[in-house]
Amino acid sequence: MKIGIPWDRLEVLPLNHKIRIAGIDVTCLDANHCPGSILILFEPPNGKPVLHTGDFRYCEKMASMLHECHIHTLILDTTYCNPQYDFPKKEAVIQFVIEAIQAEAFNSKTLFLIGSYTIGKERLFLEVARVLRKKVYITGTKLRVLECLEFPKEDMQWFTINEQESHIHVVPMWTVASFKRLKHISNQYADRFSLIVAFSPSGWTFSKGKKKSPGRRWQQGTVIRYEVPYSEHCSFTELKEFVKLFSPERIIPSVNNDGSDSVNAMVSLLLS
């Protein structure tokens, strides 16, 4: 829809169902990343299966989906392959955001902003809406994307394209990245809201020297900004768990792979 590829040029593959392509068995599995993301298991005739994770966030369900498979080669999402990135589970961060909104809502003229990508972070703002039982404002463009993702009707009821109907707005991630941009938004809404509370959900907000916290709060005047380590990629600990679970004979890092030195360093960390 976004880039105009005709539907008749696409072959939509089922999840959890083995299909054969050019003599190789291929199985697509949910990657627990953004909607539509998949792990791909290739099982060639030579008996050496290859698992390509793509971007993913390890969860226990994956262990049961792959429990009978011996992985020979693992092509692994190594976005956070560094011990400093040991952020909390998604559920803990979602709970932190919900409680932060409840704590900041003492001022009825507060606008809450939640950062999002074109696709990604849906579970965060959907859980906020469900638990608080408040509609979330999205743009018409965002609504068309969400409609493509085929969420159930009971989820879609929490979204509105009427800006006046909600004080919780989903916005592009770049708009919550700095106080400068947030102050510009604050000026735009000065007649309706006296306080802006923004959430920047990304694993990059978590780094060395910080305790394993589900979020940090910063304030400048009438703008409050929360950095919350809500990641749709594995933490370092989860990467190690995943590797230990399958003990592949070969690991190929798919992120930050700058040659043999970086590969060897990441593989050593994963096996340490």
N, C-alpha and C positions, 0 to 999 in steps of 0.2 A: 504493500500500500504506500509506504513512504518513498520508495525509489522507483516504483512503477514496473516491477517485474510481472509479466502476465501470469495468471494462475496456471494456464496450460503449459507453462515451462517448468512448473514445480512438481516434484514427487514428494508427497507428505508421508513420512515414515511413522509407523506406530511405535509406541513405547512398549518395552518388555516383551517384544516379539521378534524372534530370530527370522531374518530374511536372507536370501542368498543373492549376492551381487558379484558377477564375474568369478564365480567359483569360491567366493569367500563368504562365510556366515557373518552377518552384521546384526548387532543388537543395540538398540538405543535405550538408554536408561536416564531417569530424571537426575539432573546434576545439582539440584537444590541451589541453583544460582537464580538468575532472572527467569521469568516465565518462558518456556520453550527451550531452555538450555539443556543439553544432554551430554552424558558420557557415551562414548561409542566403543563397543567391544568388537574387535575384529578377530575372527577365528579362521585362519587360513588352513589349507590342507596339510601344512608341515607340522601342525600340532603345537605351534608357538603363538598363543593368543597375545594380541596387542590391545591394551586399554588406553584410549586417548581421553583424558578427563575433560579437556577444554576448561574454561572457567568453571569452578565448582566449589561447593562447601560440604565437606564430609559430614555425614550423619549416619547413625547406626543402621538405618534402613538399607544403606548401600551394601553393608556387610552381608545382609540376608539375600540381597539381589545377586550378589557375585560369589556367594559362599562356596559353590562347587567348582569355581573356575580358577585354574592355575594361571596367573598372569606371567607371561615371559617378559614382555616389554611394557613398561609403564611410561607413557608420555604425560607428564604431570604439570598441573598449574602451580608454578612456584612463585606466584606474585608476592607472597609473604614468607618466603623461605629464609627467615632470619629469626633467631631466638627472641629478639626484642618485640616481635609481633605475636603476643600471646593474649589476644583480646578475648572477651567473654563470648558466650553463646548468644545467638540472635535473640532468644527469648528474654534473656536478662536485660539486653539493651532496649528491647521494645517496652518492657515493664518500666525501665528507668524513664523513658520518654513519656509514657502515660502518666507516671507519678509527677514528673516535672511539669507537665501541662496542668495537672490538677493543682499543684502548688502555686503556679504562676497565675492561675485564673481568678485570683481574688479581685483583680481589676477587670471589670466587665468590658473595658475598652482596650483589651489586649488582642493583638493579631498574632496568631501562631503560624509560622512558616516551616514546612518540611521539605528539604531538598530531595530531588529525584532526577534520575536520568530519563531518556526517552523510554527505555524499558529498564526497570530495576528499582528496587526499594518499595515495590507495591505492598509487600506484606507488612511493612512498617506502618504506612499511613492507613492501610485497611484495618489493622488491629487497633490503632488509635481510635478510628471511627466506631468500630464494633464495641470496644470496651466502654468508651465514653458515651456511646450512643448519640454521636453528633455527626452531622454530615460534613464532608470534606469538599472544599471547592477545588475543581480542576478546570483547565481551559477546554474549549471545544476540541482542540487538536489532541489533547491528552485523552479526552473521552473516546475519540476515534481509535486511538492506540489500545486503550483498555478493552474496547469492544472487540478488537481483533484477538485479544488474549482469551476470550471466551470464559470470563469469570461467571460464576452462577448469579442468577437474578438477585438472590439475597445479599450478595456482596455489592453488586452494582447499585443497589438502592442507597448506599451510603455516599455516593458521589453526586455532586451538583455542579452545573455550569453557571449557576446564578451566584455571583460574587456576594450579593447581599444576604444570602441564605446561610453563610458560614463564616466563622472567625478562625477556621483552620484551613490554610491554603497550601496546596502542593505547588512547588515552584522549581524551576531548573536549579540543579546543584550549584552552578556558578553564582547564583544570586545570593546564596547563604555563605559564600566562601570568605567574605570579609566584612568588617564593620562599615567600610566605605560604601559598599553596595547596599547594605542594610539601611544605612542612614538615608540613602536616596529613596528607598522604598518607604521609610518612615515619613519622609517629607510628602510623598505622594498620598499617603493615607492619613495625614495630620488631622483632617476634619472628622474622621471616623474612629481612629485609634490613637491612644496616647502612649502605648507601649508595644514594642515589637519583640517577640520571642522566637528565635530561629533555631532550627536543628540541622546540623551538618552531619549526615550519617555516612561515615566512611572508615574503613579500617586504617587509613593513613592518619587518622586523628590519634592513633594509639602508637606510642613510641617509647624508646628506652628511658628508664628512669621514672616512669609513671607506674603507679600501682595498677593492678588489674581492675580498673574502674569502668563501669558502664557509661560514664559521661563526665564532662567537665563544663563548668559554667563560667562565662565571661560577661562583663557588663560595661558598656560605655553610655552614660546618660540614659536615654529612654530605649536603648537597644540592648537586648540580652541575647547572647549567642552560646548555644550548647554544641560542643563537639562530642559526638557519640560514635563509638567504634562499631557501628552496625555494618558488618561486612558480608558480602555474598561470595567471598573467597575463604579458603581455609586459613585458620591461624596456624602458626608454626607447629604448635602441639598437635593439631588435627592432621597436618601433613605427615608428621612422624607416626601417628597412630595408623593412618591409612597405609603408609609404606610397610609398617610392621605387620599389618593384617594380611597383606598379600605377598610380601617378601619376593618382589619381582627379581628376575635375573639381571635386568637392565632397567635403568631409570634415565629418561631423557627429559630434562627440565624444559618447559615450553615458554617460560618467562624469565627475563634477565639472563638469557643464555647468550653470552658473548664469546663463546669458545671454550676450549678444553679446561682452562683454569677455573672459570666461573662454574662450569658443570661439575668439575671434581670437588670444588668447595661446597656446592649445594648438596651434592650426593653424600659427601662426608658428614655434613650437618644432619641430614635426614637419617643416616644410619648410626649416628653417634649415640 
